[in-house]
């Protein structure tokens, strides 16, 4: 059964206390969750006119609270006791104190959580929070360029069935207070100077760099998709056939890997002009985002699966485009599979290291492991070719070279060796046939 606590509040119906409760969670160090349609005992009683009520909630939170709450809340539905209720997820904001607009930044407008209750803030508490308020958000930093275009961003929105009208720069908070394009706009524009690096090494350290790709100088959304695609290919599927079943396993669990990639990109401190870096070693993948923990955020807060976005404007866009689901869900997906010790946190960066699920000495063609190591190639090119052949059996060597960004000669050599070891076989003619992977 649900229970109220410092991060959870129940309301039977939507009433005039909504803004007060939301403000309290915005000012809370860990944010919180507000349920509508749940009684004081945690029993679900449901909500009538679900869609209309959700629209009213979103409108009131956006228009009745300052500073801006866009990107700091999420409204979803959930089943409690077999009835549908509304769940409002609220992040801890960086621009505290938040307050009810009509009451101003005063004890009548500012609230915080104390235990399971919402309390007015004192004048001294308000002054203390205001003195620590972070003003250097990306929204307030002017773009290095003002001749920006957003064709790529508009296409991604259109693919989601959403349209960006003539006032999108204002609605997505891409403008500074004086009306210039800000650094968020710069990151999302068709052209910028930001590039995300994906480096690949031959061994378990940085001695032998064999590949160094850059994905960027374009909309951060496009760069994100490119990095996701690249690391998906690198995350080879290992398959083993036993007498009773076929066992498949990726080098890194795909769901936590995807969440960590997006987290690194969204939460990097771009004000330092240092984008995240993604590295592939022979035994692990390492993702590094710069900026460390947020002011006032502890490691316990970081792992609590509550949301405290460094760049809430980017969070809002990524959520619009389906790259992010509900607030705080990414960390829970990672910790569901991996231990906290994969994270390395310092003052200036957060690093996550995903160890490969299969030891290097098992990356061979023995015992039915089809995605294997040939001629000591333990760095994934063999696996990447096999992964492509599994997904696109009719793909040509030239196409593989373009997708994998390796030379056609290397692709031909890999194909030759795979054929000689009877791992793959050609079915049909060279022109119209396809590749079949042999499971021995």
Secondary structure, 3 states (H helix, E strand, C coil): CCCCECCEEEECCCCCCHHHHHHHHHHCCCCEEEEECECCCCCECCCCCHHHHHHHHHHHHHHHEECCCCCCEEEEEEEECCEEEEEEEECCCCCCCCEEHHHCCCCCCCEEEECCEEEECCHHHHHHHHHCCCCCCHHHCECCCCCCCCHHHHHHHHHCCCCCCCCHHHHCCCECCCCCEEHHHHHHCCCCCCEEEEEEECCCCCCCEEEEEEEECCCHHHHHHHHHHHHHHHCCEEEEECCCCEEEEECCCHHHHHHHHHHHHHHCCHHHCCCCEEEECCCEEEEEEECCCCCCCCHHHHHCCCCCCCCHHHHHHHHHCCCCCCCCHHHHHHHCCCCHHHEEECCCEEEEEEECCCCHHHCCCHHHCCCCCCCCCCCCHHHHHHHHHHHCCCCCHHHHHHHHCCCHHHHHHHHHHHHHCCCEEEECCCCCCEEEECCC
